[in-house]
Structure formats: structure tokens, C-alpha cells
């Protein structure tokens, strides 16, 4: 895998984790306020980034940038 392909994947993984922890922080900080939507927004961003990562991995597989391998070598 080339660095041009690795870097976006790693950045998206970082932002997914950041959004996940941001949602956890907002969930603890807001303490059940009625009109607080920060948790929903953070988790929505995480879901969108996860779908984007999945799409990038599928495109990488389709164009041959990723090669699947088995657990046991043959």
C-alpha cells in the first residue's frame, strides 16, 4: 500500500476516534439536557466518517490498491 493511500485512511481513523471520544465527552458534560444535540452531531459525524472509510477501502480493493490475504498462508 502506498503512502498516498495510507495517509487518508489513517487520518479518517483518527477523526473517527476523535469524534467517538468527543461524543462521549458531550454525553457526560451535557448531563441529559433537553435541547443539547452535540452528542447526536458527534456520533453522526462518526457514522459518516465510518461509511467514507468503508467506501475508500472498497474502492482501494476494486482498483487493486488492497490485496486480501488469508489467515493461513498457502
mmCIF file of the N, C-alpha and C atoms, coordinates in Angstrom:
data_MODEL
# 
_entry.id   MODEL 
# 
loop_
_atom_site.group_PDB 
_atom_site.id 
_atom_site.type_symbol 
_atom_site.label_atom_id 
_atom_site.label_alt_id 
_atom_site.label_comp_id 
_atom_site.label_asym_id 
_atom_site.label_entity_id 
_atom_site.label_seq_id 
_atom_site.pdbx_PDB_ins_code 
_atom_site.Cartn_x 
_atom_site.Cartn_y 
_atom_site.Cartn_z 
_atom_site.occupancy 
_atom_site.B_iso_or_equiv 
_atom_site.pdbx_formal_charge 
_atom_site.auth_seq_id 
_atom_site.auth_comp_id 
_atom_site.auth_asym_id 
_atom_site.auth_atom_id 
_atom_site.pdbx_PDB_model_num 
ATOM 1   N N  . UNK A 1 1  ? 0.852   -1.176  0.000  1.00 0.00 ? 1  UNK A N  1 
ATOM 2   C CA . UNK A 1 1  ? 0.000   0.000   0.000  1.00 0.00 ? 1  UNK A CA 1 
ATOM 3   C C  . UNK A 1 1  ? 0.893   1.233   0.000  1.00 0.00 ? 1  UNK A C  1 
ATOM 4   N N  . UNK A 1 2  ? 0.617   2.147   -0.836 1.00 0.00 ? 2  UNK A N  1 
ATOM 5   C CA . UNK A 1 2  ? 1.404   3.361   -0.974 1.00 0.00 ? 2  UNK A CA 1 
ATOM 6   C C  . UNK A 1 2  ? 1.028   4.375   0.101  1.00 0.00 ? 2  UNK A C  1 
ATOM 7   N N  . UNK A 1 3  ? 1.932   5.297   0.397  1.00 0.00 ? 3  UNK A N  1 
ATOM 8   C CA . UNK A 1 3  ? 1.681   6.311   1.425  1.00 0.00 ? 3  UNK A CA 1 
ATOM 9   C C  . UNK A 1 3  ? 0.515   7.222   1.033  1.00 0.00 ? 3  UNK A C  1 
ATOM 10  N N  . UNK A 1 4  ? 0.303   7.399   -0.249 1.00 0.00 ? 4  UNK A N  1 
ATOM 11  C CA . UNK A 1 4  ? -0.817  8.232   -0.712 1.00 0.00 ? 4  UNK A CA 1 
ATOM 12  C C  . UNK A 1 4  ? -2.142  7.587   -0.336 1.00 0.00 ? 4  UNK A C  1 
ATOM 13  N N  . UNK A 1 5  ? -2.164  6.285   -0.227 1.00 0.00 ? 5  UNK A N  1 
ATOM 14  C CA . UNK A 1 5  ? -3.381  5.584   0.168  1.00 0.00 ? 5  UNK A CA 1 
ATOM 15  C C  . UNK A 1 5  ? -3.462  5.400   1.683  1.00 0.00 ? 5  UNK A C  1 
ATOM 16  N N  . UNK A 1 6  ? -2.314  5.232   2.337  1.00 0.00 ? 6  UNK A N  1 
ATOM 17  C CA . UNK A 1 6  ? -2.299  5.009   3.781  1.00 0.00 ? 6  UNK A CA 1 
ATOM 18  C C  . UNK A 1 6  ? -2.678  6.254   4.571  1.00 0.00 ? 6  UNK A C  1 
ATOM 19  N N  . UNK A 1 7  ? -2.185  7.397   4.154  1.00 0.00 ? 7  UNK A N  1 
ATOM 20  C CA . UNK A 1 7  ? -2.393  8.620   4.914  1.00 0.00 ? 7  UNK A CA 1 
ATOM 21  C C  . UNK A 1 7  ? -3.865  8.993   5.069  1.00 0.00 ? 7  UNK A C  1 
ATOM 22  N N  . UNK A 1 8  ? -4.672  9.020   4.007  1.00 0.00 ? 8  UNK A N  1 
ATOM 23  C CA . UNK A 1 8  ? -6.096  9.327   4.212  1.00 0.00 ? 8  UNK A CA 1 
ATOM 24  C C  . UNK A 1 8  ? -6.815  8.311   5.098  1.00 0.00 ? 8  UNK A C  1 
ATOM 25  N N  . UNK A 1 9  ? -6.451  7.032   4.968  1.00 0.00 ? 9  UNK A N  1 
ATOM 26  C CA . UNK A 1 9  ? -7.090  6.006   5.794  1.00 0.00 ? 9  UNK A CA 1 
ATOM 27  C C  . UNK A 1 9  ? -6.759  6.249   7.266  1.00 0.00 ? 9  UNK A C  1 
ATOM 28  N N  . UNK A 1 10 ? -5.504  6.532   7.565  1.00 0.00 ? 10 UNK A N  1 
ATOM 29  C CA . UNK A 1 10 ? -5.114  6.802   8.946  1.00 0.00 ? 10 UNK A CA 1 
ATOM 30  C C  . UNK A 1 10 ? -5.735  8.080   9.486  1.00 0.00 ? 10 UNK A C  1 
ATOM 31  N N  . UNK A 1 11 ? -5.826  9.108   8.653  1.00 0.00 ? 11 UNK A N  1 
ATOM 32  C CA . UNK A 1 11 ? -6.463  10.349  9.091  1.00 0.00 ? 11 UNK A CA 1 
ATOM 33  C C  . UNK A 1 11 ? -7.943  10.142  9.392  1.00 0.00 ? 11 UNK A C  1 
ATOM 34  N N  . UNK A 1 12 ? -8.622  9.402   8.548  1.00 0.00 ? 12 UNK A N  1 
ATOM 35  C CA . UNK A 1 12 ? -10.046 9.146   8.784  1.00 0.00 ? 12 UNK A CA 1 
ATOM 36  C C  . UNK A 1 12 ? -10.224 8.315   10.048 1.00 0.00 ? 12 UNK A C  1 
ATOM 37  N N  . UNK A 1 13 ? -9.348  7.334   10.272 1.00 0.00 ? 13 UNK A N  1 
ATOM 38  C CA . UNK A 1 13 ? -9.420  6.557   11.511 1.00 0.00 ? 13 UNK A CA 1 
ATOM 39  C C  . UNK A 1 13 ? -9.209  7.443   12.729 1.00 0.00 ? 13 UNK A C  1 
ATOM 40  N N  . UNK A 1 14 ? -8.264  8.371   12.644 1.00 0.00 ? 14 UNK A N  1 
ATOM 41  C CA . UNK A 1 14 ? -8.032  9.304   13.742 1.00 0.00 ? 14 UNK A CA 1 
ATOM 42  C C  . UNK A 1 14 ? -9.270  10.160  14.003 1.00 0.00 ? 14 UNK A C  1 
ATOM 43  N N  . UNK A 1 15 ? -9.880  10.693  12.954 1.00 0.00 ? 15 UNK A N  1 
ATOM 44  C CA . UNK A 1 15 ? -11.063 11.533  13.136 1.00 0.00 ? 15 UNK A CA 1 
ATOM 45  C C  . UNK A 1 15 ? -12.262 10.735  13.636 1.00 0.00 ? 15 UNK A C  1 
ATOM 46  N N  . UNK A 1 16 ? -12.356 9.464   13.266 1.00 0.00 ? 16 UNK A N  1 
ATOM 47  C CA . UNK A 1 16 ? -13.416 8.606   13.794 1.00 0.00 ? 16 UNK A CA 1 
ATOM 48  C C  . UNK A 1 16 ? -13.256 8.458   15.303 1.00 0.00 ? 16 UNK A C  1 
ATOM 49  N N  . UNK A 1 17 ? -12.036 8.168   15.738 1.00 0.00 ? 17 UNK A N  1 
ATOM 50  C CA . UNK A 1 17 ? -11.785 8.038   17.177 1.00 0.00 ? 17 UNK A CA 1 
ATOM 51  C C  . UNK A 1 17 ? -12.003 9.361   17.905 1.00 0.00 ? 17 UNK A C  1 
ATOM 52  N N  . UNK A 1 18 ? -11.571 10.453  17.295 1.00 0.00 ? 18 UNK A N  1 
ATOM 53  C CA . UNK A 1 18 ? -11.769 11.765  17.899 1.00 0.00 ? 18 UNK A CA 1 
ATOM 54  C C  . UNK A 1 18 ? -13.257 12.069  18.075 1.00 0.00 ? 18 UNK A C  1 
ATOM 55  N N  . UNK A 1 19 ? -14.048 11.783  17.057 1.00 0.00 ? 19 UNK A N  1 
ATOM 56  C CA . UNK A 1 19 ? -15.479 12.034  17.128 1.00 0.00 ? 19 UNK A CA 1 
ATOM 57  C C  . UNK A 1 19 ? -16.147 11.135  18.160 1.00 0.00 ? 19 UNK A C  1 
ATOM 58  N N  . UNK A 1 20 ? -15.681 9.899   18.277 1.00 0.00 ? 20 UNK A N  1 
ATOM 59  C CA . UNK A 1 20 ? -16.231 8.983   19.264 1.00 0.00 ? 20 UNK A CA 1 
ATOM 60  C C  . UNK A 1 20 ? -15.980 9.495   20.681 1.00 0.00 ? 20 UNK A C  1 
ATOM 61  N N  . UNK A 1 21 ? -14.746 9.915   20.964 1.00 0.00 ? 21 UNK A N  1 
ATOM 62  C CA . UNK A 1 21 ? -14.435 10.435  22.289 1.00 0.00 ? 21 UNK A CA 1 
ATOM 63  C C  . UNK A 1 21 ? -15.098 11.791  22.537 1.00 0.00 ? 21 UNK A C  1 
ATOM 64  N N  . UNK A 1 22 ? -15.282 12.573  21.480 1.00 0.00 ? 22 UNK A N  1 
ATOM 65  C CA . UNK A 1 22 ? -15.981 13.841  21.613 1.00 0.00 ? 22 UNK A CA 1 
ATOM 66  C C  . UNK A 1 22 ? -17.445 13.602  22.004 1.00 0.00 ? 22 UNK A C  1 
ATOM 67  N N  . UNK A 1 23 ? -18.080 12.618  21.384 1.00 0.00 ? 23 UNK A N  1 
ATOM 68  C CA . UNK A 1 23 ? -19.450 12.270  21.748 1.00 0.00 ? 23 UNK A CA 1 
ATOM 69  C C  . UNK A 1 23 ? -19.556 11.774  23.179 1.00 0.00 ? 23 UNK A C  1 
ATOM 70  N N  . UNK A 1 24 ? -18.563 10.994  23.618 1.00 0.00 ? 24 UNK A N  1 
ATOM 71  C CA . UNK A 1 24 ? -18.554 10.513  24.994 1.00 0.00 ? 24 UNK A CA 1 
ATOM 72  C C  . UNK A 1 24 ? -18.402 11.680  25.973 1.00 0.00 ? 24 UNK A C  1 
ATOM 73  N N  . UNK A 1 25 ? -17.542 12.624  25.639 1.00 0.00 ? 25 UNK A N  1 
ATOM 74  C CA . UNK A 1 25 ? -17.352 13.795  26.491 1.00 0.00 ? 25 UNK A CA 1 
ATOM 75  C C  . UNK A 1 25 ? -18.633 14.620  26.580 1.00 0.00 ? 25 UNK A C  1 
ATOM 76  N N  . UNK A 1 26 ? -19.268 14.862  25.435 1.00 0.00 ? 26 UNK A N  1 
ATOM 77  C CA . UNK A 1 26 ? -20.510 15.643  25.436 1.00 0.00 ? 26 UNK A CA 1 
ATOM 78  C C  . UNK A 1 26 ? -21.624 14.926  26.184 1.00 0.00 ? 26 UNK A C  1 
ATOM 79  N N  . UNK A 1 27 ? -21.650 13.606  26.098 1.00 0.00 ? 27 UNK A N  1 
ATOM 80  C CA . UNK A 1 27 ? -22.676 12.852  26.802 1.00 0.00 ? 27 UNK A CA 1 
ATOM 81  C C  . UNK A 1 27 ? -22.517 13.017  28.314 1.00 0.00 ? 27 UNK A C  1 
ATOM 82  N N  . UNK A 1 28 ? -21.284 13.026  28.779 1.00 0.00 ? 28 UNK A N  1 
ATOM 83  C CA . UNK A 1 28 ? -21.045 13.199  30.208 1.00 0.00 ? 28 UNK A CA 1 
ATOM 84  C C  . UNK A 1 28 ? -21.220 14.660  30.628 1.00 0.00 ? 28 UNK A C  1 
ATOM 85  N N  . UNK A 1 29 ? -20.846 15.592  29.776 1.00 0.00 ? 29 UNK A N  1 
ATOM 86  C CA . UNK A 1 29 ? -20.879 17.009  30.119 1.00 0.00 ? 29 UNK A CA 1 
ATOM 87  C C  . UNK A 1 29 ? -22.296 17.587  30.089 1.00 0.00 ? 29 UNK A C  1 
ATOM 88  N N  . UNK A 1 30 ? -23.094 17.221  29.098 1.00 0.00 ? 30 UNK A N  1 
ATOM 89  C CA . UNK A 1 30 ? -24.431 17.804  28.944 1.00 0.00 ? 30 UNK A CA 1 
ATOM 90  C C  . UNK A 1 30 ? -25.400 17.300  30.000 1.00 0.00 ? 30 UNK A C  1 
ATOM 91  N N  . UNK A 1 31 ? -25.187 16.104  30.503 1.00 0.00 ? 31 UNK A N  1 
ATOM 92  C CA . UNK A 1 31 ? -25.953 15.552  31.626 1.00 0.00 ? 31 UNK A CA 1 
ATOM 93  C C  . UNK A 1 31 ? -27.458 15.545  31.385 1.00 0.00 ? 31 UNK A C  1 
ATOM 94  N N  . UNK A 1 32 ? -27.871 15.167  30.173 1.00 0.00 ? 32 UNK A N  1 
ATOM 95  C CA . UNK A 1 32 ? -29.280 14.963  29.881 1.00 0.00 ? 32 UNK A CA 1 
ATOM 96  C C  . UNK A 1 32 ? -30.102 16.214  29.626 1.00 0.00 ? 32 UNK A C  1 
ATOM 97  N N  . UNK A 1 33 ? -29.468 17.287  29.197 1.00 0.00 ? 33 UNK A N  1 
ATOM 98  C CA . UNK A 1 33 ? -30.250 18.484  28.838 1.00 0.00 ? 33 UNK A CA 1 
ATOM 99  C C  . UNK A 1 33 ? -31.115 18.197  27.621 1.00 0.00 ? 33 UNK A C  1 
ATOM 100 N N  . UNK A 1 34 ? -32.273 18.817  27.579 1.00 0.00 ? 34 UNK A N  1 
ATOM 101 C CA . UNK A 1 34 ? -33.255 18.502  26.538 1.00 0.00 ? 34 UNK A CA 1 
ATOM 102 C C  . UNK A 1 34 ? -32.849 18.971  25.149 1.00 0.00 ? 34 UNK A C  1 
ATOM 103 N N  . UNK A 1 35 ? -32.328 20.178  25.012 1.00 0.00 ? 35 UNK A N  1 
ATOM 104 C CA . UNK A 1 35 ? -32.076 20.709  23.677 1.00 0.00 ? 35 UNK A CA 1 
ATOM 105 C C  . UNK A 1 35 ? -30.614 20.579  23.258 1.00 0.00 ? 35 UNK A C  1 
ATOM 106 N N  . UNK A 1 36 ? -29.845 19.757  23.926 1.00 0.00 ? 36 UNK A N  1 
ATOM 107 C CA . UNK A 1 36 ? -28.447 19.574  23.566 1.00 0.00 ? 36 UNK A CA 1 
ATOM 108 C C  . UNK A 1 36 ? -28.333 18.491  22.499 1.00 0.00 ? 36 UNK A C  1 
ATOM 109 N N  . UNK A 1 37 ? -27.816 18.872  21.338 1.00 0.00 ? 37 UNK A N  1 
ATOM 110 C CA . UNK A 1 37 ? -27.689 17.923  20.228 1.00 0.00 ? 37 UNK A CA 1 
ATOM 111 C C  . UNK A 1 37 ? -26.228 17.643  19.895 1.00 0.00 ? 37 UNK A C  1 
ATOM 112 N N  . UNK A 1 38 ? -25.319 18.014  20.769 1.00 0.00 ? 38 UNK A N  1 
ATOM 113 C CA . UNK A 1 38 ? -23.899 17.832  20.467 1.00 0.00 ? 38 UNK A CA 1 
ATOM 114 C C  . UNK A 1 38 ? -23.516 16.366  20.392 1.00 0.00 ? 38 UNK A C  1 
ATOM 115 N N  . UNK A 1 39 ? -24.128 15.533  21.217 1.00 0.00 ? 39 UNK A N  1 
ATOM 116 C CA . UNK A 1 39 ? -23.824 14.100  21.183 1.00 0.00 ? 39 UNK A CA 1 
ATOM 117 C C  . UNK A 1 39 ? -24.282 13.503  19.860 1.00 0.00 ? 39 UNK A C  1 
ATOM 118 N N  . UNK A 1 40 ? -25.473 13.845  19.450 1.00 0.00 ? 40 UNK A N  1 
ATOM 119 C CA . UNK A 1 40 ? -26.015 13.321  18.192 1.00 0.00 ? 40 UNK A CA 1 
ATOM 120 C C  . UNK A 1 40 ? -25.175 13.787  17.017 1.00 0.00 ? 40 UNK A C  1 
ATOM 121 N N  . UNK A 1 41 ? -24.755 15.036  17.030 1.00 0.00 ? 41 UNK A N  1 
ATOM 122 C CA . UNK A 1 41 ? -23.940 15.574  15.940 1.00 0.00 ? 41 UNK A CA 1 
ATOM 123 C C  . UNK A 1 41 ? -22.579 14.859  15.880 1.00 0.00 ? 41 UNK A C  1 
ATOM 124 N N  . UNK A 1 42 ? -21.954 14.655  17.046 1.00 0.00 ? 42 UNK A N  1 
ATOM 125 C CA . UNK A 1 42 ? -20.651 13.987  17.075 1.00 0.00 ? 42 UNK A CA 1 
ATOM 126 C C  . UNK A 1 42 ? -20.754 12.545  16.591 1.00 0.00 ? 42 UNK A C  1 
ATOM 127 N N  . UNK A 1 43 ? -21.785 11.848  17.001 1.00 0.00 ? 43 UNK A N  1 
ATOM 128 C CA . UNK A 1 43 ? -21.937 10.453  16.580 1.00 0.00 ? 43 UNK A CA 1 
ATOM 129 C C  . UNK A 1 43 ? -22.370 10.339  15.117 1.00 0.00 ? 43 UNK A C  1 
ATOM 130 N N  . UNK A 1 44 ? -23.107 11.339  14.623 1.00 0.00 ? 44 UNK A N  1 
ATOM 131 C CA . UNK A 1 44 ? -23.456 11.358  13.204 1.00 0.00 ? 44 UNK A CA 1 
ATOM 132 C C  . UNK A 1 44 ? -22.205 11.546  12.359 1.00 0.00 ? 44 UNK A C  1 
ATOM 133 N N  . UNK A 1 45 ? -21.316 12.416  12.790 1.00 0.00 ? 45 UNK A N  1 
ATOM 134 C CA . UNK A 1 45 ? -20.054 12.613  12.078 1.00 0.00 ? 45 UNK A CA 1 
ATOM 135 C C  . UNK A 1 45 ? -19.246 11.319  12.084 1.00 0.00 ? 45 UNK A C  1 
ATOM 136 N N  . UNK A 1 46 ? -19.264 10.606  13.202 1.00 0.00 ? 46 UNK A N  1 
ATOM 137 C CA . UNK A 1 46 ? -18.535 9.337   13.286 1.00 0.00 ? 46 UNK A CA 1 
ATOM 138 C C  . UNK A 1 46 ? -19.091 8.318   12.310 1.00 0.00 ? 46 UNK A C  1 
ATOM 139 N N  . UNK A 1 47 ? -20.406 8.243   12.200 1.00 0.00 ? 47 UNK A N  1 
ATOM 140 C CA . UNK A 1 47 ? -21.019 7.285   11.276 1.00 0.00 ? 47 UNK A CA 1 
ATOM 141 C C  . UNK A 1 47 ? -20.687 7.649   9.832  1.00 0.00 ? 47 UNK A C  1 
ATOM 142 N N  . UNK A 1 48 ? -20.753 8.924   9.507  1.00 0.00 ? 48 UNK A N  1 
ATOM 143 C CA . UNK A 1 48 ? -20.439 9.364   8.140  1.00 0.00 ? 48 UNK A CA 1 
ATOM 144 C C  . UNK A 1 48 ? -18.980 9.070   7.807  1.00 0.00 ? 48 UNK A C  1 
ATOM 145 N N  . UNK A 1 49 ? -18.077 9.336   8.749  1.00 0.00 ? 49 UNK A N  1 
ATOM 146 C CA . UNK A 1 49 ? -16.666 9.039   8.518  1.00 0.00 ? 49 UNK A CA 1 
ATOM 147 C C  . UNK A 1 49 ? -16.422 7.542   8.384  1.00 0.00 ? 49 UNK A C  1 
ATOM 148 N N  . UNK A 1 50 ? -17.144 6.741   9.133  1.00 0.00 ? 50 UNK A N  1 
ATOM 149 C CA . UNK A 1 50 ? -17.006 5.287   9.022  1.00 0.00 ? 50 UNK A CA 1 
ATOM 150 C C  . UNK A 1 50 ? -17.474 4.796   7.659  1.00 0.00 ? 50 UNK A C  1 
ATOM 151 N N  . UNK A 1 51 ? -18.566 5.346   7.169  1.00 0.00 ? 51 UNK A N  1 
ATOM 152 C CA . UNK A 1 51 ? -19.037 4.981   5.826  1.00 0.00 ? 51 UNK A CA 1 
ATOM 153 C C  . UNK A 1 51 ? -18.056 5.432   4.754  1.00 0.00 ? 51 UNK A C  1 
ATOM 154 N N  . UNK A 1 52 ? -17.467 6.610   4.943  1.00 0.00 ? 52 UNK A N  1 
ATOM 155 C CA . UNK A 1 52 ? -16.459 7.096   3.997  1.00 0.00 ? 52 UNK A CA 1 
ATOM 156 C C  . UNK A 1 52 ? -15.233 6.188   4.000  1.00 0.00 ? 52 UNK A C  1 
ATOM 157 N N  . UNK A 1 53 ? -14.807 5.763   5.166  1.00 0.00 ? 53 UNK A N  1 
ATOM 158 C CA . UNK A 1 53 ? -13.667 4.850   5.257  1.00 0.00 ? 53 UNK A CA 1 
ATOM 159 C C  . UNK A 1 53 ? -13.988 3.522   4.567  1.00 0.00 ? 53 UNK A C  1 
ATOM 160 N N  . UNK A 1 54 ? -15.174 3.008   4.792  1.00 0.00 ? 54 UNK A N  1 
ATOM 161 C CA . UNK A 1 54 ? -15.580 1.769   4.137  1.00 0.00 ? 54 UNK A CA 1 
ATOM 162 C C  . UNK A 1 54 ? -15.571 1.936   2.621  1.00 0.00 ? 54 UNK A C  1 
ATOM 163 N N  . UNK A 1 55 ? -16.063 3.070   2.131  1.00 0.00 ? 55 UNK A N  1 
ATOM 164 C CA . UNK A 1 55 ? -16.074 3.334   0.694  1.00 0.00 ? 55 UNK A CA 1 
ATOM 165 C C  . UNK A 1 55 ? -14.655 3.420   0.142  1.00 0.00 ? 55 UNK A C  1 
ATOM 166 N N  . UNK A 1 56 ? -13.765 4.085   0.860  1.00 0.00 ? 56 UNK A N  1 
ATOM 167 C CA . UNK A 1 56 ? -12.377 4.190   0.415  1.00 0.00 ? 56 UNK A CA 1 
ATOM 168 C C  . UNK A 1 56 ? -11.720 2.818   0.360  1.00 0.00 ? 56 UNK A C  1 
ATOM 169 N N  . UNK A 1 57 ? -11.978 1.987   1.361  1.00 0.00 ? 57 UNK A N  1 
ATOM 170 C CA . UNK A 1 57 ? -11.402 0.644   1.352  1.00 0.00 ? 57 UNK A CA 1 
ATOM 171 C C  . UNK A 1 57 ? -11.962 -0.209  0.211  1.00 0.00 ? 57 UNK A C  1 
ATOM 172 N N  . UNK A 1 58 ? -13.239 -0.059  -0.082 1.00 0.00 ? 58 UNK A N  1 
ATOM 173 C CA . UNK A 1 58 ? -13.835 -0.813  -1.192 1.00 0.00 ? 58 UNK A CA 1 
ATOM 174 C C  . UNK A 1 58 ? -13.268 -0.348  -2.536 1.00 0.00 ? 58 UNK A C  1 
ATOM 175 N N  . UNK A 1 59 ? -13.089 0.959   -2.695 1.00 0.00 ? 59 UNK A N  1 
ATOM 176 C CA . UNK A 1 59 ? -12.504 1.489   -3.936 1.00 0.00 ? 59 UNK A CA 1 
ATOM 177 C C  . UNK A 1 59 ? -11.057 1.025   -4.064 1.00 0.00 ? 59 UNK A C  1 
ATOM 178 N N  . UNK A 1 60 ? -10.327 1.023   -2.961 1.00 0.00 ? 60 UNK A N  1 
ATOM 179 C CA . UNK A 1 60 ? -8.954  0.534   -2.987 1.00 0.00 ? 60 UNK A CA 1 
ATOM 180 C C  . UNK A 1 60 ? -8.865  -0.922  -3.386 1.00 0.00 ? 60 UNK A C  1 
ATOM 181 N N  . UNK A 1 61 ? -9.793  -1.720  -2.912 1.00 0.00 ? 61 UNK A N  1 
ATOM 182 C CA . UNK A 1 61 ? -9.833  -3.133  -3.303 1.00 0.00 ? 61 UNK A CA 1 
ATOM 183 C C  . UNK A 1 61 ? -10.198 -3.275  -4.783 1.00 0.00 ? 61 UNK A C  1 
ATOM 184 N N  . UNK A 1 62 ? -11.157 -2.480  -5.240 1.00 0.00 ? 62 UNK A N  1 
ATOM 185 C CA . UNK A 1 62 ? -11.617 -2.574  -6.628 1.00 0.00 ? 62 UNK A CA 1 
ATOM 186 C C  . UNK A 1 62 ? -10.499 -2.223  -7.606 1.00 0.00 ? 62 UNK A C  1 
ATOM 187 N N  . UNK A 1 63 ? -9.710  -1.206  -7.284 1.00 0.00 ? 63 UNK A N  1 
ATOM 188 C CA . UNK A 1 63 ? -8.645  -0.769  -8.179 1.00 0.00 ? 63 UNK A CA 1 
ATOM 189 C C  . UNK A 1 63 ? -7.319  -1.480  -7.922 1.00 0.00 ? 63 UNK A C  1 
ATOM 190 N N  . UNK A 1 64 ? -7.303  -2.434  -7.012 1.00 0.00 ? 64 UNK A N  1 
ATOM 191 C CA . UNK A 1 64 ? -6.111  -3.231  -6.793 1.00 0.00 ? 64 UNK A CA 1 
ATOM 192 C C  . UNK A 1 64 ? -5.095  -2.627  -5.850 1.00 0.00 ? 64 UNK A C  1 
ATOM 193 N N  . UNK A 1 65 ? -5.455  -1.581  -5.139 1.00 0.00 ? 65 UNK A N  1 
ATOM 194 C CA . UNK A 1 65 ? -4.531  -0.990  -4.178 1.00 0.00 ? 65 UNK A CA 1 
ATOM 195 C C  . UNK A 1 65 ? -4.439  -1.836  -2.912 1.00 0.00 ? 65 UNK A C  1 
ATOM 196 N N  . UNK A 1 66 ? -5.475  -2.606  -2.635 1.00 0.00 ? 66 UNK A N  1 
ATOM 197 C CA . UNK A 1 66 ? -5.506  -3.508  -1.484 1.00 0.00 ? 66 UNK A CA 1 
ATOM 198 C C  . UNK A 1 66 ? -5.588  -4.934  -1.984 1.00 0.00 ? 66 UNK A C  1 
ATOM 199 N N  . UNK A 1 67 ? -4.828  -5.803  -1.370 1.00 0.00 ? 67 UNK A N  1 
ATOM 200 C CA . UNK A 1 67 ? -4.877  -7.217  -1.707 1.00 0.00 ? 67 UNK A CA 1 
ATOM 201 C C  . UNK A 1 67 ? -5.294  -7.983  -0.475 1.00 0.00 ? 67 UNK A C  1 
ATOM 202 N N  . UNK A 1 68 ? -6.396  -8.730  -0.530 1.00 0.00 ? 68 UNK A N  1 
ATOM 203 C CA . UNK A 1 68 ? -6.806  -9.529  0.625  1.00 0.00 ? 68 UNK A CA 1 
ATOM 204 C C  . UNK A 1 68 ? -5.850  -10.690 0.844  1.00 0.00 ? 68 UNK A C  1 
ATOM 205 N N  . UNK A 1 69 ? -5.755  -11.106 2.078  1.00 0.00 ? 69 UNK A N  1 
ATOM 206 C CA . UNK A 1 69 ? -4.925  -12.263 2.392  1.00 0.00 ? 69 UNK A CA 1 
ATOM 207 C C  . UNK A 1 69 ? -5.652  -13.083 3.439  1.00 0.00 ? 69 UNK A C  1 
ATOM 208 N N  . UNK A 1 70 ? -5.347  -14.353 3.460  1.00 0.00 ? 70 UNK A N  1 
ATOM 209 C CA . UNK A 1 70 ? -5.968  -15.254 4.397  1.00 0.00 ? 70 UNK A CA 1 
ATOM 210 C C  . UNK A 1 70 ? -5.203  -15.297 5.702  1.00 0.00 ? 70 UNK A C  1 
ATOM 211 N N  . UNK A 1 71 ? -5.779  -15.950 6.673  1.00 0.00 ? 71 UNK A N  1 
ATOM 212 C CA . UNK A 1 71 ? -5.115  -16.092 7.965  1.00 0.00 ? 71 UNK A CA 1 
ATOM 213 C C  . UNK A 1 71 ? -3.938  -17.051 7.828  1.00 0.00 ? 71 UNK A C  1 
ATOM 214 N N  . UNK A 1 72 ? -4.157  -18.127 7.120  1.00 0.00 ? 72 UNK A N  1 
ATOM 215 C CA . UNK A 1 72 ? -3.102  -19.116 6.928  1.00 0.00 ? 72 UNK A CA 1 
ATOM 216 C C  . UNK A 1 72 ? -2.520  -18.985 5.529  1.00 0.00 ? 72 UNK A C  1 
ATOM 217 N N  . UNK A 1 73 ? -1.209  -18.815 5.412  1.00 0.00 ? 73 UNK A N  1 
ATOM 218 C CA . UNK A 1 73 ? -0.630  -18.737 4.054  1.00 0.00 ? 73 UNK A CA 1 
ATOM 219 C C  . UNK A 1 73 ? -0.683  -20.091 3.376  1.00 0.00 ? 73 UNK A C  1 
ATOM 220 N N  . UNK A 1 74 ? -0.827  -20.049 2.082  1.00 0.00 ? 74 UNK A N  1 
ATOM 221 C CA . UNK A 1 74 ? -0.917  -21.292 1.302  1.00 0.00 ? 74 UNK A CA 1 
ATOM 222 C C  . UNK A 1 74 ? 0.334   -21.522 0.502  1.00 0.00 ? 74 UNK A C  1 
# 
